[in-house]
Amino acid sequence: MNKSKLIVGQREISNKYPPYIIAEISANHNGSIECAKNTIMAAKKAGVHAVKIQTYTPDTMTIDVQKDDFLIQKGLWKGRSLYDLYREAYTPFEWHKSLFSFAKDINVTLFSSPFDESAVDLLESLDVPAYKIASFEIVDLPLIRYVANKQKPLLLSTGMASFDEIANAIDTAKTAGNHNIALFHCISSYPAELAESNLSAIAQLKKEFDVEVGLSDHTVGHLASIVATALGASVIEKHFTLDRTKGGVDSSFSLEPSEMHALVVQTQEAFQAIGKPDLMRSDTEKNNKIFRRSLYFVNNIEVGEVITKHHVRRIRPGYGLEAKFYDEVIGSKNRVAAKRGDRVTLDHFR
């Protein structure tokens, strides 16, 4: 069975085109809907194909308990309770209609990561064009089933997931009749170390699951995204903020507008540099063949003389007989008179 074209908004996601670039706002609105709108606008100006938000509330994510199980033990958010983190980071449900309307007005694709069924219902009411399942939710098969049943493109992040967990998520979506699936290779560390990126997994995911594969990039900077493009990533997601100095839950590993624009340009350039898996030469190269070495007479020669190294050299330009005939020419009897600077041709010795 041929896989369906994966289209989000008006754009196909495939290796026929430069990577589809998604700016993830996440919590970088810092609790302000105006900041959220300004961030969406800045992302569009930076040249991204889509902007993504996250749809949850602290109460749909967890419960407000201070027991050890609910406290973050390591990493960027060490010491905080889950409830407190999500209370700071969430994008209120009541903002969504305004944000989707704003994105439509400025002609940029907006979609979201839902974290429970109520979030999916809200997003469906806003005619969301696609869904992203976060790495931590890839094992929530009931949620994946609920989302897949909406028959919208489904983008799955694979951070922390085993082969079997990825396979289970894909099988769940396909069982629901949804084959519009892409995977995001992802390292669920915030920020992720460049040395731990393991970008070779992109090719493995493509081979094993026969779907479009991209990168959800949590590293600082955008080198990983550019390398991923060269390795076949057809979609790149990167966290985005107006200004890292303003702080915020995700700001430390987010790109600012000028950096996001550079990512868009450089992934396009990387895609162009990949080319095709053959040795077809460009017109520029073909034109430059004139600067190859070829055979020229460097001294005058008469008919009947034996051609020697005194008469012929392999020199630039490349208009003469190809240099590979040199050994055949030397020692043969000359058949056409020639002067210094004349090209050697087959007529001179055959």
ROTI-274972 format. One record per residue (C-alpha): residue number from 1; residue in three letters; chain; x, y, z. Coordinates in nm, 4 decimals, always signed. Layout:
BEGIN
num, residuo, cadena, c1, c2, c3
NUM, ALA, A, X, Y, Z
...
This chain:
BEGIN
num, residuo, cadena, c1, c2, c3
1, MET, A, +0.0000, +0.0000, +0.0000
2, ASN, A, +0.1389, +0.3388, -0.1007
3, LYS, A, +0.1517, +0.5853, +0.1839
4, SER, A, -0.0749, +0.8875, +0.1565
5, LYS, A, +0.0584, +1.2346, +0.0902
6, LEU, A, +0.1092, +1.4099, +0.4217
7, ILE, A, -0.0262, +1.7639, +0.3900
8, VAL, A, -0.0494, +2.0148, +0.6743
9, GLY, A, -0.2197, +2.3379, +0.5802
10, GLN, A, -0.1442, +2.3801, +0.2112
11, ARG, A, +0.2023, +2.2240, +0.2220
12, GLU, A, +0.3116, +1.8669, +0.1555
13, ILE, A, +0.5637, +1.7206, +0.3983
14, SER, A, +0.8032, +1.5001, +0.2054
15, ASN, A, +1.1623, +1.4755, +0.0866
16, LYS, A, +1.0553, +1.6286, -0.2446
17, TYR, A, +1.0637, +1.9660, -0.0697
18, PRO, A, +1.2810, +2.1485, +0.1844
19, PRO, A, +1.1934, +2.0615, +0.5453
20, TYR, A, +0.8616, +2.1799, +0.6812
21, ILE, A, +0.9578, +2.4130, +0.9668
22, ILE, A, +0.7411, +2.4305, +1.2788
23, ALA, A, +0.7902, +2.6980, +1.5447
24, GLU, A, +0.6842, +2.5566, +1.8830
25, ILE, A, +0.5674, +2.8354, +2.1124
26, SER, A, +0.4983, +2.6060, +2.4082
27, ALA, A, +0.5160, +2.8188, +2.7237
28, ASN, A, +0.7055, +3.1070, +2.5654
29, HIS, A, +0.4014, +3.3359, +2.5762
30, ASN, A, +0.4846, +3.3886, +2.9465
31, GLY, A, +0.1174, +3.4118, +3.0395
32, SER, A, +0.0253, +3.6871, +2.7935
33, ILE, A, -0.2082, +3.6357, +2.4979
34, GLU, A, -0.0609, +3.9455, +2.3339
35, CYS, A, +0.2846, +3.7930, +2.3650
36, ALA, A, +0.1462, +3.4714, +2.2137
37, LYS, A, +0.0085, +3.6632, +1.9148
38, ASN, A, +0.3298, +3.8609, +1.8737
39, THR, A, +0.5243, +3.5357, +1.8804
40, ILE, A, +0.3010, +3.3837, +1.6117
41, MET, A, +0.3526, +3.6928, +1.3969
42, ALA, A, +0.7299, +3.6846, +1.4487
43, ALA, A, +0.7380, +3.3173, +1.3513
44, LYS, A, +0.5527, +3.3903, +1.0291
45, LYS, A, +0.7942, +3.6737, +0.9476
46, ALA, A, +1.0841, +3.4360, +1.0135
47, GLY, A, +0.9509, +3.2165, +0.7329
48, VAL, A, +0.8228, +2.9081, +0.9154
49, HIS, A, +0.5546, +2.6898, +0.7608
50, ALA, A, +0.3553, +2.6447, +1.0812
51, VAL, A, +0.3305, +2.7459, +1.4446
52, LYS, A, +0.2422, +2.4976, +1.7171
53, ILE, A, +0.0986, +2.5494, +2.0623
54, GLN, A, +0.0118, +2.3046, +2.3419
55, THR, A, -0.3414, +2.2450, +2.4628
56, TYR, A, -0.3844, +2.1421, +2.8259
57, THR, A, -0.4544, +2.2808, +3.1704
58, PRO, A, -0.2682, +2.1918, +3.4883
59, ASP, A, -0.5723, +1.9896, +3.5957
60, THR, A, -0.5817, +1.7848, +3.2731
61, MET, A, -0.2111, +1.7077, +3.3126
62, THR, A, -0.1801, +1.6159, +3.6809
63, ILE, A, -0.3116, +1.6885, +4.0310
64, ASP, A, -0.2003, +1.9493, +4.2811
65, VAL, A, -0.0053, +1.7294, +4.5233
66, GLN, A, +0.3319, +1.7955, +4.6858
67, LYS, A, +0.4309, +1.4325, +4.7362
68, ASP, A, +0.7703, +1.3232, +4.6047
69, ASP, A, +0.6149, +1.1474, +4.3047
70, PHE, A, +0.4849, +1.4821, +4.1842
71, LEU, A, +0.8088, +1.6779, +4.2329
72, ILE, A, +1.0651, +1.7084, +3.9508
73, GLN, A, +1.3931, +1.5607, +4.0705
74, LYS, A, +1.6398, +1.6562, +3.7957
75, GLY, A, +1.7018, +1.8869, +3.5038
76, LEU, A, +1.5928, +2.2362, +3.4107
77, TRP, A, +1.2834, +2.2316, +3.6341
78, LYS, A, +1.4321, +2.0504, +3.9341
79, GLY, A, +1.2445, +2.1084, +4.2603
80, ARG, A, +0.9181, +2.2233, +4.1046
81, SER, A, +0.5934, +2.0330, +4.1327
82, LEU, A, +0.4330, +1.9147, +3.8098
83, TYR, A, +0.1189, +2.1122, +3.8860
84, ASP, A, +0.3116, +2.4332, +3.9477
85, LEU, A, +0.5113, +2.3904, +3.6238
86, TYR, A, +0.2021, +2.3309, +3.4119
87, ARG, A, +0.0148, +2.6156, +3.5799
88, GLU, A, +0.2884, +2.8514, +3.4651
89, ALA, A, +0.3319, +2.6989, +3.1201
90, TYR, A, -0.0175, +2.6253, +2.9906
91, THR, A, -0.1975, +2.8083, +2.7145
92, PRO, A, -0.5491, +2.8774, +2.8494
93, PHE, A, -0.8346, +2.7113, +2.6608
94, GLU, A, -1.0109, +3.0468, +2.6386
95, TRP, A, -0.7205, +3.1890, +2.4339
96, HIS, A, -0.7434, +2.9266, +2.1616
97, LYS, A, -1.0230, +3.0699, +1.9501
98, SER, A, -0.8531, +3.4090, +1.9403
99, LEU, A, -0.5139, +3.2579, +1.8561
100, PHE, A, -0.6520, +3.0426, +1.5739
101, SER, A, -0.8435, +3.3400, +1.4344
102, PHE, A, -0.5303, +3.5548, +1.4496
103, ALA, A, -0.3204, +3.2905, +1.2720
104, LYS, A, -0.5841, +3.2637, +0.9993
105, ASP, A, -0.5889, +3.6410, +0.9554
106, ILE, A, -0.2131, +3.6563, +0.8999
107, ASN, A, -0.2140, +3.3394, +0.6861
108, VAL, A, +0.0052, +3.1081, +0.8897
109, THR, A, -0.0823, +2.7490, +0.9811
110, LEU, A, -0.1489, +2.6933, +1.3510
111, PHE, A, -0.1978, +2.3555, +1.5166
112, SER, A, -0.1430, +2.2005, +1.8569
113, SER, A, -0.0399, +1.9142, +2.0814
114, PRO, A, -0.3431, +1.7963, +2.2805
115, PHE, A, -0.2847, +1.6168, +2.6098
116, ASP, A, -0.6299, +1.4741, +2.6740
117, GLU, A, -0.9659, +1.4242, +2.5048
118, SER, A, -1.1055, +1.7600, +2.6167
119, ALA, A, -0.8164, +1.9316, +2.4391
120, VAL, A, -0.8906, +1.7351, +2.1209
121, ASP, A, -1.2566, +1.8371, +2.1378
122, LEU, A, -1.1587, +2.2029, +2.1703
123, LEU, A, -0.9165, +2.1805, +1.8779
124, GLU, A, -1.1720, +2.0035, +1.6600
125, SER, A, -1.4156, +2.2883, +1.7221
126, LEU, A, -1.1491, +2.5218, +1.5824
127, ASP, A, -1.0886, +2.3014, +1.2735
128, VAL, A, -0.7251, +2.2332, +1.3619
129, PRO, A, -0.5386, +2.1068, +1.0496
130, ALA, A, -0.3136, +1.8542, +1.2276
131, TYR, A, -0.2238, +1.7069, +1.5644
132, LYS, A, +0.1119, +1.6557, +1.7312
133, ILE, A, +0.1518, +1.3910, +2.0003
134, ALA, A, +0.4253, +1.4844, +2.2464
135, SER, A, +0.6970, +1.2348, +2.3354
136, PHE, A, +0.5614, +1.1776, +2.6847
137, GLU, A, +0.2172, +1.0922, +2.5406
138, ILE, A, +0.3320, +0.8382, +2.2784
139, VAL, A, +0.2441, +0.5610, +2.5256
140, ASP, A, -0.1061, +0.7035, +2.5843
141, LEU, A, -0.2705, +0.4794, +2.3268
142, PRO, A, -0.6285, +0.5802, +2.4177
143, LEU, A, -0.5379, +0.9436, +2.3444
144, ILE, A, -0.3684, +0.8470, +2.0156
145, ARG, A, -0.6765, +0.6453, +1.9179
146, TYR, A, -0.9046, +0.9390, +1.9964
147, VAL, A, -0.6886, +1.1782, +1.7931
148, ALA, A, -0.6410, +0.9345, +1.5032
149, ASN, A, -1.0165, +0.8949, +1.4688
150, LYS, A, -1.0356, +1.2615, +1.3669
151, GLN, A, -0.8540, +1.1611, +1.0445
152, LYS, A, -0.6188, +1.4599, +1.0531
153, PRO, A, -0.2414, +1.4383, +0.9935
154, LEU, A, -0.0814, +1.2891, +1.3031
155, LEU, A, +0.2742, +1.3826, +1.4039
156, LEU, A, +0.4309, +1.1641, +1.6723
157, SER, A, +0.7399, +1.2518, +1.8758
158, THR, A, +0.9488, +0.9502, +1.9722
159, GLY, A, +1.1532, +1.0790, +2.2676
160, MET, A, +1.2200, +0.8019, +2.5229
161, ALA, A, +1.0189, +0.5515, +2.3166
162, SER, A, +1.1322, +0.1994, +2.2378
163, PHE, A, +1.0809, +0.0366, +1.8999
164, ASP, A, +0.7772, -0.1492, +2.0327
165, GLU, A, +0.6252, +0.1677, +2.1806
166, ILE, A, +0.6611, +0.3501, +1.8494
167, ALA, A, +0.5146, +0.0524, +1.6646
168, ASN, A, +0.2203, +0.0362, +1.9060
169, ALA, A, +0.1443, +0.4053, +1.8555
170, ILE, A, +0.1545, +0.3733, +1.4760
171, ASP, A, -0.0554, +0.0562, +1.4800
172, THR, A, -0.3124, +0.2298, +1.7003
173, ALA, A, -0.3433, +0.5168, +1.4527
174, LYS, A, -0.3620, +0.2875, +1.1510
175, THR, A, -0.6225, +0.0657, +1.3174
176, ALA, A, -0.8331, +0.3808, +1.3463
177, GLY, A, -0.7957, +0.4234, +0.9703
178, ASN, A, -0.5435, +0.7063, +0.9918
179, HIS, A, -0.2347, +0.6572, +0.7732
180, ASN, A, -0.1363, +1.0259, +0.7595
181, ILE, A, +0.1501, +0.9810, +1.0040
182, ALA, A, +0.4946, +1.1324, +1.0536
183, LEU, A, +0.7478, +1.0565, +1.3249
184, PHE, A, +0.9773, +1.3042, +1.4942
185, HIS, A, +1.3095, +1.1747, +1.6158
186, CYS, A, +1.3475, +1.3440, +1.9518
187, ILE, A, +1.5749, +1.3478, +2.2539
188, SER, A, +1.3565, +1.4293, +2.5542
189, SER, A, +1.6090, +1.6361, +2.7422
190, TYR, A, +1.5692, +2.0092, +2.7998
191, PRO, A, +1.7979, +2.1324, +2.6597
192, ALA, A, +1.9406, +1.8294, +2.4778
193, GLU, A, +2.3145, +1.7928, +2.4288
194, LEU, A, +2.4269, +1.8042, +2.0657
195, ALA, A, +2.6482, +1.4994, +2.1235
196, GLU, A, +2.3428, +1.2985, +2.2298
197, SER, A, +2.1344, +1.3852, +1.9244
198, ASN, A, +2.1785, +1.0439, +1.7575
199, LEU, A, +2.0574, +1.1789, +1.4247
200, SER, A, +2.1366, +0.8520, +1.2496
201, ALA, A, +1.8091, +0.7273, +1.3979
202, ILE, A, +1.6230, +0.9298, +1.1343
203, ALA, A, +1.7193, +0.6855, +0.8597
204, GLN, A, +1.6365, +0.3899, +1.0825
205, LEU, A, +1.2892, +0.5241, +1.1614
206, LYS, A, +1.2206, +0.5797, +0.7906
207, LYS, A, +1.3329, +0.2276, +0.7081
208, GLU, A, +1.1433, +0.0539, +0.9882
209, PHE, A, +0.8120, +0.2402, +0.9687
210, ASP, A, +0.7934, +0.3741, +0.6100
211, VAL, A, +0.6603, +0.7150, +0.7126
212, GLU, A, +0.7903, +1.0690, +0.6858
213, VAL, A, +1.0445, +1.1391, +0.9597
214, GLY, A, +1.1572, +1.4687, +1.1051
215, LEU, A, +1.3354, +1.6094, +1.4078
216, SER, A, +1.1951, +1.7697, +1.7194
217, ASP, A, +1.5086, +1.9576, +1.8158
218, HIS, A, +1.5736, +2.0574, +2.1767
219, THR, A, +1.9409, +2.1397, +2.1324
220, VAL, A, +2.0751, +2.4929, +2.1657
221, GLY, A, +2.1257, +2.6472, +1.8207
222, HIS, A, +2.0270, +2.4834, +1.4959
223, LEU, A, +2.3217, +2.2709, +1.3815
224, ALA, A, +2.1323, +1.9518, +1.4639
225, SER, A, +1.8412, +2.0597, +1.2455
226, ILE, A, +2.0675, +2.1333, +0.9492
227, VAL, A, +2.2449, +1.7991, +0.9816
228, ALA, A, +1.9065, +1.6262, +1.0161
229, THR, A, +1.8004, +1.7840, +0.6866
230, ALA, A, +2.1040, +1.6305, +0.5172
231, LEU, A, +2.0092, +1.2950, +0.6707
232, GLY, A, +1.6588, +1.3031, +0.5258
233, ALA, A, +1.4416, +1.4842, +0.7812
234, SER, A, +1.1356, +1.6231, +0.6020
235, VAL, A, +1.0018, +1.8254, +0.8963
236, ILE, A, +1.1776, +2.0186, +1.1741
237, GLU, A, +1.0243, +2.1427, +1.4974
238, LYS, A, +1.2094, +2.3968, +1.7064
239, HIS, A, +1.1008, +2.5908, +2.0175
240, PHE, A, +1.0618, +2.9610, +1.9512
241, THR, A, +1.0610, +3.2750, +2.1638
242, LEU, A, +1.0636, +3.6483, +2.1036
243, ASP, A, +1.3460, +3.7078, +2.3503
244, ARG, A, +1.5351, +3.4552, +2.5650
245, THR, A, +1.6289, +3.7253, +2.8129
246, LYS, A, +1.2625, +3.7577, +2.9116
247, GLY, A, +1.2813, +3.4123, +3.0660
248, GLY, A, +1.0146, +3.1472, +3.0537
249, VAL, A, +0.9884, +2.7729, +3.1023
250, ASP, A, +1.1318, +2.6817, +2.7600
251, SER, A, +1.3273, +2.9927, +2.6694
252, SER, A, +1.6772, +2.8512, +2.7278
253, PHE, A, +1.6538, +2.6101, +2.4327
254, SER, A, +1.4361, +2.8257, +2.2048
255, LEU, A, +1.5369, +3.0205, +1.8966
256, GLU, A, +1.4824, +3.3952, +1.8666
257, PRO, A, +1.3365, +3.5433, +1.5438
258, SER, A, +1.6662, +3.6084, +1.3628
259, GLU, A, +1.7854, +3.2596, +1.4536
260, MET, A, +1.4626, +3.0996, +1.3326
261, HIS, A, +1.4943, +3.2843, +1.0028
262, ALA, A, +1.8504, +3.1545, +0.9723
263, LEU, A, +1.7230, +2.8020, +1.0398
264, VAL, A, +1.4635, +2.8341, +0.7627
265, VAL, A, +1.7228, +2.9607, +0.5143
266, GLN, A, +1.9957, +2.7145, +0.6095
267, THR, A, +1.7714, +2.4072, +0.6013
268, GLN, A, +1.6577, +2.5149, +0.2539
269, GLU, A, +2.0214, +2.5490, +0.1506
270, ALA, A, +2.1052, +2.2103, +0.3032
271, PHE, A, +1.8175, +2.0539, +0.1098
272, GLN, A, +1.9423, +2.2099, -0.2142
273, ALA, A, +2.2945, +2.0856, -0.1435
274, ILE, A, +2.1769, +1.7246, -0.1053
275, GLY, A, +2.0847, +1.6909, -0.4720
276, LYS, A, +2.0225, +1.3469, -0.6201
277, PRO, A, +2.2062, +1.0152, -0.5709
278, ASP, A, +2.3807, +1.0159, -0.9093
279, LEU, A, +2.6842, +1.1723, -1.0773
280, MET, A, +2.4957, +1.3951, -1.3205
281, ARG, A, +2.7030, +1.7083, -1.3653
282, SER, A, +2.5696, +2.0601, -1.3471
283, ASP, A, +2.5847, +2.2929, -1.6463
284, THR, A, +2.8484, +2.4938, -1.4615
285, GLU, A, +3.0722, +2.1899, -1.4366
286, LYS, A, +3.0122, +2.0991, -1.7996
287, ASN, A, +3.1170, +2.4491, -1.9053
288, ASN, A, +3.4334, +2.4223, -1.6985
289, LYS, A, +3.5521, +2.1146, -1.8856
290, ILE, A, +3.7420, +2.3526, -2.1126
291, PHE, A, +3.9922, +2.3949, -1.8278
292, ARG, A, +4.0839, +2.0261, -1.8215
293, ARG, A, +4.4154, +1.9126, -1.9701
294, SER, A, +4.4160, +1.7871, -2.3289
295, LEU, A, +4.6740, +1.7187, -2.6022
296, TYR, A, +4.8357, +2.0097, -2.7872
297, PHE, A, +5.1309, +2.0404, -3.0197
298, VAL, A, +5.3991, +2.2484, -2.8493
299, ASN, A, +5.6363, +2.2376, -3.1459
300, ASN, A, +5.5815, +2.2370, -3.5231
301, ILE, A, +5.5632, +1.8976, -3.6944
302, GLU, A, +5.5521, +1.7868, -4.0578
303, VAL, A, +5.3677, +1.5017, -4.2266
304, GLY, A, +5.5491, +1.1718, -4.1830
305, GLU, A, +5.7399, +1.2687, -3.8673
306, VAL, A, +5.7148, +1.0444, -3.5629
307, ILE, A, +5.5283, +1.2215, -3.2856
308, THR, A, +5.7427, +1.2455, -2.9709
309, LYS, A, +5.7190, +1.4041, -2.6284
310, HIS, A, +5.9035, +1.6959, -2.7864
311, HIS, A, +5.6002, +1.7629, -3.0070
312, VAL, A, +5.3025, +1.6990, -2.7763
313, ARG, A, +5.2166, +1.7809, -2.4174
314, ARG, A, +4.9163, +1.7380, -2.1898
315, ILE, A, +4.8231, +2.0988, -2.1084
316, ARG, A, +4.5233, +2.3222, -2.0495
317, PRO, A, +4.2771, +2.4073, -2.2103
318, GLY, A, +4.0619, +2.1069, -2.2842
319, TYR, A, +3.9780, +2.1546, -2.6529
320, GLY, A, +4.2328, +1.9065, -2.7809
321, LEU, A, +4.2236, +1.5295, -2.7829
322, GLU, A, +4.1625, +1.3809, -2.4377
323, ALA, A, +4.4747, +1.3211, -2.2303
324, LYS, A, +4.3964, +0.9482, -2.2086
325, PHE, A, +4.5175, +0.9129, -2.5732
326, TYR, A, +4.8661, +1.0431, -2.4888
327, ASP, A, +5.0423, +0.7057, -2.4872
328, GLU, A, +4.8751, +0.6118, -2.8168
329, VAL, A, +4.9804, +0.9359, -2.9856
330, ILE, A, +5.3452, +0.9246, -2.8770
331, GLY, A, +5.5431, +0.7088, -3.1205
332, SER, A, +5.2858, +0.7211, -3.3988
333, LYS, A, +5.3549, +0.8722, -3.7430
334, ASN, A, +5.2041, +1.2171, -3.7969
335, ARG, A, +4.9543, +1.2369, -4.0864
336, VAL, A, +4.8680, +1.6118, -4.0862
337, ALA, A, +5.1128, +1.9012, -4.0534
338, ALA, A, +5.0685, +2.1030, -3.7337
339, LYS, A, +5.2070, +2.4147, -3.5687
340, ARG, A, +5.2786, +2.5009, -3.2059
341, GLY, A, +4.9421, +2.5623, -3.0305
342, ASP, A, +4.7368, +2.3395, -3.2618
343, ARG, A, +4.5078, +2.0856, -3.1043
344, VAL, A, +4.5991, +1.7206, -3.1477
345, THR, A, +4.3144, +1.5376, -3.3199
346, LEU, A, +4.2548, +1.1780, -3.4244
347, ASP, A, +4.3402, +1.2810, -3.7819
348, HIS, A, +4.7026, +1.3404, -3.6813
349, PHE, A, +4.7819, +0.9786, -3.6055
350, ARG, A, +4.4963, +0.7602, -3.7376
